[in-house]
Amino acid sequence: MYRVIRIVRRRLLQMIPVVLGIVVFNFALLHLAPGDAVDVMAGEAGASNAEYVAQLRQQYGLDKPLPVQLGNYLWHVVQLDLGYSYRHNRPVLGLILERLPATLSLMLTALSLSILLGVGLGVLAAWRVRTATDTVISIFALLSYATPTFWIGLMFILLFGVTLGWLPTTGMESVGAGYKGLDRVVDIGRHMLLPAVTLALFYMAIYTRLMRASMLEVYGLDYVRTAQAKGLAGGKIAFKHVLRNALLPVVTVAGLQVGSLLGGSVLVETVFGWPGLGRLAYDAVFQRDFNTLLGILLLCSIVVVLANLVVDMLYAVLDPRIEYQ
Amino acid sequence: MHTHLTRRATIAGLALSTFASSMARAEPVKGGVLNVALFPEPPMAVSAFNSSTYVGLISTKIFDGLVTYTYEMKPEPLLATSWEIAPDGLTYTFKLRPNVKWHDGKPFTSADVKYSLEKVWSKMHPRGRTTYQNVTSVETPDDLTIVLKLSKPTPILMKSLSSYESQVIPKHIFDDGTDLAKHPGMNAPIGTGPFVFKEWKKGEYILMERNPNYWDQPKPYLDKIVWKIIPDAAARAAALETGEADFTAFSAVSISDIKRLASLPKLAAETRGYEYLAPLFLLELNNRNEYLSKVEVRQAISHAIDRKFLIDNVWEGYGTALTGPIPPTNVEYYTKDVPDTVSYDPKKAAELLDKAGYKVGAGGKRFKLRLEVVAVSDTMAPSGEYIKQALGKVGIDVELRNIDLGGFIKRVYSDYDFDMTMNVIYAMPDPTIGVQRLYWSKNIKQGVPFANVSGYSNPDMDKALEGAQTENDPAKRKAMFVEMQKIAARDVPLTDLFYIKYVTLHNKRVMDHTTGAEGTYANFAKVYLAK
């Protein structure tokens, strides 16, 4: 146990330079794009004059040389201050925290849905390999994987929203309806169903294919043959002996998915008007709202690094042969 | 017999017209929620600081200006009940509406107008800086009177007092010493308008509620306005179909969807109400370019483009071809009596190019130009494709360069790194406000968006434009603008293509949303939902 704590502490310390490096890299990368926030705002305003532009640049601190801007930014980040978004007229941290619940609820729902369905279908397909069940599952997975997410989303909207009228097509809840307690949860759930399923379908397909392949591989190993030889039932072999070992690649991919959690899915958020972080980041790119973008990227990089750590730890739990020094 | 019949017909006609108008003028109904599909999300909620389109849409419901405008651009009372302009055009006296309260209960007074004009309109607004530059003093003899003294006549002033262009903001909120750029009042605005700002969930919705103390009772009729942020055009169309949204402005769905949606039984389309902004689709030319510096080449480009084809096929008919720099919607100053450089005539275009000395070379090409295509709407790219083909037919090879808004502003306006660029420009109700900036040599300002980016400079043009800035006599002023239109049509420093007919798509139960030139920039006090 003590060893685990030491490893985690060492890994956490290693994170700091990595994350700072990412900040500097992002800063440099973003400033390669032509134009700044003032260009965009003046462009959107549809009118301009020289004093107006100069005054905005000065207010936003964009008139300073880039290294000075970077220095200022890093100094603030070290003090855990993500800066101010002049685009939105509020601090970046507040902006992100406001969007975080929407993103997390959608992504966690989609993640759970995709893992449960994906692992389930994958196990089933491997268990019934080369039967009709396997074929149907594989085709379903292939279709879900190959169809563009936004298109599935739009088709869902057309079918369940416009034609059938069962589910709302946009937003996160009914505005001004004044739902409280359970009613509100149900309302949000109804809004979340379509985007969550749309998003889950893609990852589900990956987990299904991964799980199936991985199960089949493990089935071919000697110890499974031994288990079969000593007369264990098929179900018992599948779940007790094969599944656990076959889960490793799924955990790896799930870790990657968690890493992209905060970024969310820009396309799904856009199609369904879901007020998440992915869209905030996406809009920030076009608005050259670099403080907001850097803030989100910083947060994402921290999540990615943490997710990697958790996945590494999980390996050791799932497979006792893996040890850390 | 004859007279009798006529009389009967007249009476019948009268009865019928009374009946018809009583149908249209049904008694407004109180109550209900108006759901508007909105995108992009505005960065803040006060147009006095940010003149972008979508800030204008929301903020005009919360804040009022001094006046509002009819379709003919005639000012009508809003926060000002009457006004007087001295014959020399140098003194403006406004009487303000009594007993108007800000949403927080504080009284509205002349001090608020003085603060708005002196500290915000003339300092923070991109157009206001020019509009109010001649104002030498703002006097407030009492709480409900405001007197402006000017150093020169400013004919555009009375056209710039709308709720969008010059909205009155509360002195007691903004004049508190906080840095205006970070002022919380930008996101939680307090105005005098018919709707009170309630809540803004970024990325999701903006909620406004009826102002129960609005001065113009029983207006406003609506209980609430919900501005839903719906980023995807197809999703906005779906929301209109399902009834989750009742209203969209500025052609908010894909242009190929407009006709289909408008033909649905419960939806309708309105193209009026954009006259105040007067949006124009232009092809701007970099006159510094070797080829484009020749007037024959510029005229040839104008003749080579079939405006009607572009409007009908790319813009689904939502446009009116231009004949010069001032759109026909500007009834006061527009003239069609200008040299014709806009008729579609590829043969003449080829002749002009020959005359300029650019004969057809290898592969049927004379020379090559780049065209900037900025990704701001789904009509830009196909418009660029069309222009490439049209100019290709007369031997001008066009390279399309796609770019987003931020990069576009930098490349075109800061770096002058372009040959031709398509652009949407608001002509605004007066040429001095919206059109002059493209043709005036003193507005050749590198790094300033929407300045005279062509680099066009002509002393005669400058004389006409500068004269009109301070000419108090309407007839003389009109003559200057006629002269200006003639010079522009002859020199073609940029190619005027067409007036964009933006579409307001709405549920048929939404009534009285467009009643003047300001259209959806009006304050929506009159809007009601029919039963």
Interface residues (C-beta under 8 A of the other chain):
Chain A: A33 P34 G35 D36 A37 D39 V40 M41 A42 G43 E44 A45 G46 A47 S48 N49 A50 E51 Y52 V53 Q55 Q59 Y60 Y84 Y86 R87 H88 N89 R90 L95 E98 R99 A102 F150 L154 I157 L158 G161 V162 G165 P168 T169 T170 G171 M172 V175 G176 E269 T270 V271 F272 G273 P275 G276 R279 L280 D283 F286 Q287 R288
Chain B: V33 N35 P40 E41 P43 M44 N50 S51 S52 T53 M124 H125 P126 R127 R129 T130 D179 A181 K182 H183 P184 M186 N187 K201 K202 G203 E204 Y205 L207 K224 V226 K228 I229 I230 P231 D232 A234 A235 A238 A239 E241 T242 E244 I403 D404 L405 G406 G407 F408 I409 K410 R411 Y413 S414 V424 I425 Y426 R437 K445 G447 V448 P449 F450 A451
